């Protein structure tokens, strides 16, 4: 498993933050804000795998790109970036030595907090 930074997703996240599509919630709020499996499935069915991928900062190119297993480090609810999701992802990326993803999430958090 080789998880890499999903650059299109990072551009998407930055654009959403700059446009004000962000929820400035707290770290522990992500467990309630994160999309459920049913919400993910509905989004994929409606918008497709490419759009789904744009909501995850991690991508594993060794996985089938039309499976959820190819994507990690979600940061929003398919409408807005959640500060809590960014914080949770940054922490998890650091724990598992995904340094590039951790650093991207840290910079995204700084952007959220500066807007």
Phi and psi in degrees as a GROMACS rama.xvg file:
@    title "Ramachandran Plot"
@    xaxis  label "Phi"
@    yaxis  label "Psi"
@TYPE xy
-128.131  95.6423  UNK-2
-88.1946  129.934  UNK-3
-120.176  162.7  UNK-4
-66.5054  128.854  UNK-5
-89.3333  94.6071  UNK-6
-63.4926  -39.3831  UNK-7
-60.8612  -35.9727  UNK-8
-67.4262  -38.1585  UNK-9
-63.7054  -43.2406  UNK-10
-61.269  -41.5879  UNK-11
-60.8699  -46.7676  UNK-12
-62.2495  -45.5821  UNK-13
-60.821  -42.1226  UNK-14
-62.8651  -43.2339  UNK-15
-60.8413  -43.8926  UNK-16
-63.5397  -46.5327  UNK-17
-61.4889  -30.7242  UNK-18
-85.1728  0.548478  UNK-19
84.8104  11.3484  UNK-20
-89.2684  70.0675  UNK-21
-142.891  143.694  UNK-22
-106.854  118.902  UNK-23
-91.0493  67.0231  UNK-24
-93.76  -179.199  UNK-25
-100.444  163.36  UNK-26
-45.9078  -49.8878  UNK-27
-75.6192  -5.89601  UNK-28
-76.881  -15.0817  UNK-29
-63.3229  -33.8522  UNK-30
-60.9357  -30.2644  UNK-31
-89.6188  -29.9345  UNK-32
-85.2286  -26.7996  UNK-33
-60.2604  139.614  UNK-34
-61.3779  143.061  UNK-35
-78.0639  168.224  UNK-36
-58.8981  -40.4328  UNK-37
-64.7064  -39.8188  UNK-38
-66.1795  -39.5073  UNK-39
-61.2923  -47.2339  UNK-40
-60.6414  -42.6962  UNK-41
-63.7283  -41.1261  UNK-42
-63.2911  -46.0863  UNK-43
-60.7581  -44.1206  UNK-44
-63.341  -39.0418  UNK-45
-78.7323  -44.0452  UNK-46
-112.86  -15.0195  UNK-47
92.7675  170.589  UNK-48
-69.9102  -35.6215  UNK-49
-63.4302  -45.4738  UNK-50
-64.4043  -39.0114  UNK-51
-58.9122  -43.5654  UNK-52
-61.7542  -29.5792  UNK-53
-71.3294  -3.03823  UNK-54
-106.839  15.3751  UNK-55
-137.212  124.993  UNK-56
-81.6329  -8.60406  UNK-57
-111.272  138.688  UNK-58
-136.791  135.803  UNK-59
-111.417  103.726  UNK-60
-71.272  -9.36548  UNK-61
-82.8073  -9.99173  UNK-62
-94.9344  158.145  UNK-63
-63.0814  125.229  UNK-64
-68.4413  -7.3339  UNK-65
-107.755  39.7359  UNK-66
-138.066  150.991  UNK-67
-64.9988  -25.4142  UNK-68
-63.5945  -14.9407  UNK-69
-80.3227  -12.2  UNK-70
-125.79  140.809  UNK-71
-146.617  170.621  UNK-72
61.4769  60.2049  UNK-73
-67.6599  151.091  UNK-74
-132.326  3.69101  UNK-75
-160.179  -176.088  UNK-76
-109.277  22.4338  UNK-77
75.4243  6.40349  UNK-78
-130.253  -44.7103  UNK-79
-137.902  153.794  UNK-80
-74.6744  136.715  UNK-81
-108.183  124.253  UNK-82
-53.3771  -39.9501  UNK-83
-63.5873  -36.5468  UNK-84
-68.1146  -38.0945  UNK-85
-64.2102  -44.952  UNK-86
-63.3222  -45.7235  UNK-87
-62.1481  -42.7673  UNK-88
-65.7101  -40.6895  UNK-89
-60.9905  -44.1922  UNK-90
-62.8022  -47.5743  UNK-91
-66.4101  -40.0693  UNK-92
-61.8641  -40.4718  UNK-93
-64.7397  -40.2908  UNK-94
-60.3924  -35.2826  UNK-95
-105.978  17.9946  UNK-96
59.1521  35.4778  UNK-97
-94.1222  75.1953  UNK-98
-62.5782  -43.5886  UNK-99
-63.45  -40.31  UNK-100
-68.6747  -43.6935  UNK-101
-57.0131  -46.6964  UNK-102
-66.8038  -37.9164  UNK-103
-64.3132  -40.8021  UNK-104
-67.8858  -37.3228  UNK-105
-61.2944  -44.3695  UNK-106
-67.1684  -35.3619  UNK-107
-64.7949  -41.5879  UNK-108
-61.4795  -42.1822  UNK-109
-61.905  -38.9724  UNK-110
-64.059  -44.1589  UNK-111
-58.7471  -46.8586  UNK-112
-72.9351  -17.3738  UNK-113
-92.5572  -15.414  UNK-114
